[in-house]
């Protein structure tokens, strides 16, 4: 690793083992607005998006980037203060089928109910067959039948693994992972702590960073594998 750049040399090589991906480092403007109708993007006034991975994996278009969304709170002595509404990864998977309904998977019960009443009043609660996942997630959808086909036991198990792979462990400090199946895309928003950046060099060893990136990417790609296995279902 001596003399190598994590961004330019190491990470692209790791990603090449997983699929046809391209890395774009630095600021990328106005990325989150295209997902405003997916029902899981919080209200915000400022967006700071950067560091993108795009590509194709087994026929599924893949788009991942980091973003921080902040909202204006109050002005004190002509100084504007902002509160962070979301900081983490946004992942979009474009699938080879169009969903008839709109399905949202989220952990935070109270805020989802309020959000649903205000923005997506036609969503209904979906009861999952496995009580273990009902303790982990709340599901809302405009199409109960489609939601149950999408949210198989394999998918929900993988979603739990994604949550832990990215260290989303404490919902009292930061929001939990959220997903939205809408049109022909699965949108995932995965919060990460302020002390962590997926692409930048940290205090850990280069090998530890490589292992972490490989684990995180592999977990996401396994979700694509599951969705591809289920794609024969006539939705």
C-alpha positions in Angstrom: 0.0 0.0 0.0 3.0 2.3 0.3 2.8 5.2 -2.1 -0.7 4.3 -3.2 -3.8 6.4 -3.0 -6.9 4.8 -1.4 -9.2 6.7 -3.7 -7.3 6.4 -7.0 -5.5 3.1 -6.7 -6.8 0.8 -3.9 -10.6 1.3 -4.0 -11.0 1.1 -7.8 -9.0 -2.2 -7.8 -11.2 -3.7 -5.1 -14.4 -2.7 -6.9 -13.1 -4.3 -10.1 -13.3 -7.7 -8.4 -17.0 -7.2 -7.8 -18.2 -5.8 -11.1 -17.9 -3.1 -13.7 -17.9 0.0 -11.5 -16.5 3.5 -11.9 -15.5 5.8 -9.1 -16.0 9.6 -9.1 -14.5 11.4 -6.2 -15.3 14.9 -5.1 -18.4 17.0 -5.1 -21.4 16.0 -7.2 -24.2 18.7 -7.2 -28.0 18.2 -7.1 -28.0 14.4 -6.8 -30.8 13.8 -4.2 -33.5 15.9 -5.8 -34.3 13.2 -8.4 -35.5 11.0 -5.5 -37.8 13.5 -3.8 -41.0 11.5 -4.7 -39.7 8.2 -3.2 -41.1 9.1 0.2 -37.9 8.6 2.3 -35.9 11.7 1.6 -36.2 14.1 4.6 -37.0 17.8 4.2 -33.8 19.7 3.7 -32.4 23.1 2.6 -28.9 22.3 1.7 -27.3 19.2 0.0 -23.6 18.2 0.1 -23.1 15.2 -2.1 -19.8 13.6 -3.1 -17.9 10.4 -3.9 -19.9 8.3 -6.3 -19.8 4.7 -7.5 -21.7 3.8 -10.6 -21.9 0.7 -12.7 -23.8 -2.4 -13.8 -24.0 -5.6 -11.8 -25.8 -8.6 -13.4 -28.0 -6.3 -15.5 -28.9 -4.0 -12.6 -27.8 -0.3 -12.8 -26.0 0.7 -9.6 -25.5 4.2 -8.2 -24.1 5.0 -4.8 -23.0 8.3 -3.4 -22.5 10.0 0.0 -24.6 12.9 1.0 -25.3 15.2 3.9 -28.7 16.9 4.0 -29.2 19.9 6.4 -32.2 22.1 7.2 -32.3 25.7 8.3 -33.5 26.1 11.9 -33.3 29.6 13.3 -31.4 32.7 12.7 -29.6 34.3 15.7 -27.9 37.6 15.3 -28.1 37.3 11.5 -26.4 33.9 11.6 -28.3 31.0 10.1 -28.1 27.6 11.9 -28.6 24.3 10.2 -29.4 20.9 11.7 -28.4 17.6 9.9 -31.4 15.6 8.7 -29.4 12.9 7.1 -25.7 11.9 6.6 -24.8 8.7 4.9 -25.0 6.7 1.7 -27.7 6.9 -1.0 -28.0 3.7 -3.1 -30.2 3.4 -6.2 -30.7 0.0 -7.9 -32.5 0.2 -11.3 -34.3 -3.1 -11.9 -35.6 -4.7 -15.1 -39.2 -4.4 -13.9 -41.6 -1.7 -12.9 -43.4 -1.9 -9.6 -47.1 -1.4 -9.7 -47.2 0.0 -6.2 -45.0 2.0 -3.9 -43.5 0.2 -0.9 -41.5 1.7 2.0 -39.4 -0.1 4.6 -38.4 1.8 7.6 -37.4 1.3 11.3 -38.7 4.5 12.9 -42.4 3.9 13.6 -43.6 7.2 14.9 -41.9 9.5 12.4 -43.0 7.2 9.5 -46.6 7.4 10.6 -46.4 11.2 10.7 -44.6 11.3 7.3 -47.2 8.9 5.8 -50.1 11.0 6.9 -48.6 14.2 5.5 -47.1 13.0 2.3 -48.2 9.5 1.4 -51.7 9.0 2.8 -52.5 6.1 0.5 -49.9 3.9 2.0 -51.1 1.1 4.3 -49.3 -1.0 6.9 -48.1 -4.3 5.6 -47.9 -7.2 8.1 -44.9 -9.4 7.6 -45.1 -13.1 8.0 -41.9 -13.4 10.1 -42.4 -11.7 13.5 -38.6 -11.3 13.8 -38.6 -8.7 11.0 -41.8 -7.0 12.3 -39.7 -6.1 15.3 -36.9 -4.8 13.1 -38.9 -2.9 10.4 -42.2 -1.2 9.6 -43.5 -1.7 6.1 -46.0 0.5 4.2 -47.3 0.0 0.7 -50.0 1.0 -1.8 -50.0 -2.7 -2.9 -50.2 -5.3 -0.2 -49.7 -8.3 -2.6 -46.7 -6.8 -4.4 -45.1 -5.8 -1.1 -45.2 -9.4 0.2 -43.7 -10.7 -3.0 -40.9 -8.2 -2.8 -40.1 -8.5 0.9 -39.2 -12.2 1.0 -37.5 -13.7 4.0 -34.1 -13.7 2.1 -34.5 -10.0 1.3 -35.3 -9.0 4.9 -32.4 -11.0 6.3 -30.0 -9.3 3.8 -31.4 -5.9 4.8 -30.6 -6.7 8.4 -27.0 -7.6 7.4 -26.7 -4.4 5.4 -27.7 -2.5 8.5 -25.0 -4.1 10.6 -22.4 -4.0 7.9 -22.6 -0.2 7.8 -22.8 -0.1 11.6 -26.3 1.3 11.8 -26.8 0.2 15.3 -28.4 2.9 17.4 -31.6 4.4 16.2 -31.8 6.7 19.2 -28.7 8.6 17.9 -29.2 8.4 14.2 -32.0 7.2 11.9 -32.1 3.6 10.7 -31.8 2.3 7.2 -34.8 3.1 4.9 -35.8 1.6 1.6 -38.3 2.6 -1.1 -39.5 0.4 -4.0 -40.9 2.8 -6.6 -41.3 2.8 -10.3 -38.4 0.5 -11.4 -36.0 1.4 -8.6 -35.0 0.3 -5.1 -33.7 3.4 -3.2 -31.8 2.8 0.0 -30.6 5.4 2.5 -28.0 4.2 5.0 -26.9 6.6 7.7 -23.3 6.6 8.8 -21.7 8.4 11.7 -19.9 11.7 11.3 -16.6 10.1 12.3 -16.7 7.7 9.3 -16.3 8.2 5.6 -16.5 5.3 3.2 -13.9 6.5 0.9 -11.4 8.6 2.8 -8.4 7.3 4.7 -9.1 6.8 8.4 -7.0 5.8 11.5 -7.5 2.1 10.6 -4.9 0.2 8.6 -5.3 0.2 4.8 -6.0 -3.5 5.0 -8.8 -2.9 7.4 -10.3 -0.2 5.2 -10.1 -2.6 2.2 -11.8 -5.4 4.1 -14.6 -3.0 5.2 -15.3 -1.7 1.7 -15.3 -5.2 0.3 -17.7 -6.4 3.0 -20.1 -3.4 2.6 -20.2 -3.6 -1.2 -20.6 -7.4 -1.2 -23.5 -7.1 1.2 -25.3 -4.6 -1.1 -24.6 -6.7 -4.2 -26.1 -9.8 -2.5 -29.4 -7.8 -2.3 -29.3 -7.5 -6.1 -28.7 -11.3 -6.3 -31.8 -11.9 -4.2 -33.9 -9.5 -6.3 -32.7 -11.2 -9.5 -33.7 -14.6 -8.1 -37.2 -13.2 -7.4 -37.5 -11.5 -10.7 -39.3 -14.4 -12.3 -42.4 -13.6 -10.3 -45.0 -11.9 -12.5 -45.6 -8.7 -10.6 
